Amino acid sequence: DDRMGNSIRSDENDVRVWDVASGQVAVSGRERAGAFTAVHWLSDDSHLLIASENANLESVNASDLSVLSEIVFPVSLRAEDMVAIPAAAPSTPGQESNDGTTWIAVAFTDGQIRLYDIETGDLVRSLVGHADAVQTLHYDPIRERLFSGGRDATVRVWEPDRGLEVLT
């Protein structure tokens, strides 16, 4: 891994970013209320997304661990319930885009995938198509496609910028 470090949960429920090369703690942060359920690095290494058992999802600055935004969900999230969609310019003139902001796609048991702006916490759009719970998500940054697998035994392919399902 060529990232600056890795983030882990310690027994004290604090955030620690480790420098992989030296094995030393590069940044450690504040106490958190509740154990972590998922941690994601964003592709530019500037932010972490931290989900906790108290159903919060925080966007955190990787250099000082300050909270940039927070979204509260009705249930806690697992790592497979969410994926970051990095900021991107439209690949086709006139195509909608996420306008330079990073989104987080979150899978729900109602069969929907909801896209949130991680800077504001606002709901951007919902992707509707699964007949049952969405169980896993994957984003392909090269093809700019979001893949979802559901309890309804389908895999769906989405263009998240346009909110369109392109393949089932």
C-alpha positions in Angstrom: 0.0 0.0 0.0 1.5 3.3 -1.0 -0.7 5.4 1.3 0.7 7.6 4.0 -0.6 5.2 6.7 -3.4 3.0 7.9 -6.2 3.8 10.3 -7.2 1.4 13.0 -9.4 1.3 16.1 -7.7 1.0 19.4 -9.0 -0.4 22.6 -9.5 3.2 23.8 -11.9 4.0 20.9 -9.6 6.7 19.5 -8.5 7.2 16.0 -4.8 6.5 15.1 -3.2 6.9 11.7 0.0 4.9 11.4 2.9 5.6 9.1 3.4 2.2 7.4 7.1 2.8 6.6 8.1 3.6 10.2 5.5 1.7 12.1 4.9 4.8 14.2 1.7 6.7 14.9 1.6 9.7 12.6 -1.6 11.2 14.0 -3.8 10.2 16.9 -7.1 11.8 17.8 -9.9 12.3 20.1 -12.0 9.8 21.9 -15.0 8.5 20.1 -18.3 7.4 21.5 -18.7 3.9 20.2 -16.7 1.3 18.4 -15.8 1.7 14.7 -17.7 -0.4 12.2 -15.9 0.8 9.1 -13.0 3.1 8.0 -12.4 4.2 4.4 -9.5 6.3 3.0 -10.6 8.6 0.2 -8.5 8.3 -3.0 -6.7 11.5 -2.5 -5.5 10.5 1.0 -6.8 13.8 2.5 -9.9 12.4 4.3 -11.1 9.3 6.2 -14.7 8.2 6.4 -15.4 6.7 9.8 -18.6 4.8 10.6 -19.3 3.9 14.2 -21.8 1.6 16.0 -23.8 4.7 17.2 -24.9 5.1 13.5 -22.7 8.2 12.7 -20.6 8.6 9.6 -17.9 11.2 9.8 -15.7 12.7 7.1 -12.4 13.4 8.9 -9.3 15.4 7.9 -6.5 12.8 7.7 -3.8 15.2 8.8 -5.4 16.4 12.1 -8.5 14.2 12.5 -10.8 17.1 12.7 -14.4 16.4 11.8 -15.4 18.0 8.5 -19.0 16.7 8.3 -21.2 14.1 10.0 -24.3 12.1 8.8 -26.5 10.3 11.3 -28.2 7.1 10.0 -31.0 5.1 11.5 -28.7 2.1 11.8 -24.9 1.6 12.0 -23.0 0.9 8.8 -20.7 -2.0 7.9 -17.8 -1.6 5.5 -19.7 -3.4 2.8 -22.6 -0.9 3.2 -20.7 2.1 1.8 -18.2 3.2 -0.8 -16.7 6.5 -1.7 -17.3 8.0 -5.2 -14.4 10.4 -5.8 -14.9 13.9 -7.2 -14.8 13.8 -11.0 -15.3 16.1 -13.9 -18.0 15.0 -16.4 -16.6 12.6 -19.0 -19.1 13.7 -21.6 -20.0 17.4 -22.3 -23.4 18.2 -20.8 -23.3 15.2 -18.5 -24.2 15.9 -14.8 -21.3 15.3 -12.4 -20.7 15.5 -8.7 -19.2 19.0 -9.3 -15.9 18.4 -7.6 -17.3 17.0 -4.4 -16.9 13.4 -3.1 -20.0 11.4 -2.5 -20.6 8.4 -0.3 -22.9 5.7 -1.6 -24.7 3.8 1.2 -26.6 0.6 0.8 -29.9 0.2 2.7 -32.2 -2.8 3.5 -35.1 -1.2 1.6 -33.3 -1.9 -1.7 -32.2 1.7 -2.2 -28.7 3.1 -2.5 -28.5 6.7 -1.3 -25.7 9.1 -2.4 -24.6 11.7 0.1 -22.3 14.7 -0.3 -19.5 14.1 2.3 -18.8 17.8 2.7 -22.3 18.8 3.6 -24.0 15.5 4.6 -26.8 16.3 2.2 -28.7 13.5 0.3 -27.8 14.0 -3.4 -30.0 11.2 -4.8 -31.4 7.7 -4.3 -30.8 4.9 -6.7 -33.8 2.6 -6.8 -33.8 -0.9 -8.4 -33.3 -3.7 -6.0 -36.4 -5.5 -4.7 -34.7 -6.4 -1.4 -31.8 -5.3 0.7 -28.6 -4.1 -1.0 -25.8 -6.2 0.5 -22.6 -4.9 -1.1 -21.3 -2.0 -3.2 -18.2 -1.4 -5.3 -17.1 1.7 -7.3 -14.9 1.4 -10.4 -13.2 4.8 -10.9 -12.0 4.0 -14.4 -15.4 3.2 -15.8 -17.1 5.6 -13.3 -19.7 2.9 -12.5 -21.2 1.8 -9.2 -21.9 -1.9 -8.8 -24.5 -3.2 -6.3 -25.4 -6.7 -5.2 -28.7 -7.4 -3.5 -30.5 -10.0 -1.5 -32.8 -10.2 -4.5 -30.0 -12.1 -6.3 -29.3 -9.3 -8.8 -26.1 -7.3 -9.6 -26.9 -3.9 -10.9 -24.6 -1.4 -12.6 -25.2 2.3 -12.1 -24.0 5.7 -13.5 -24.1 7.5 -10.1 -23.6 11.0 -11.6 -26.7 10.6 -13.7 -28.6 8.3 -11.3 -29.2 5.8 -14.0 -29.1 2.0 -13.9 -27.3 0.9 -17.0 -27.2 -2.9 -16.6 -28.9 -5.7 -14.5 
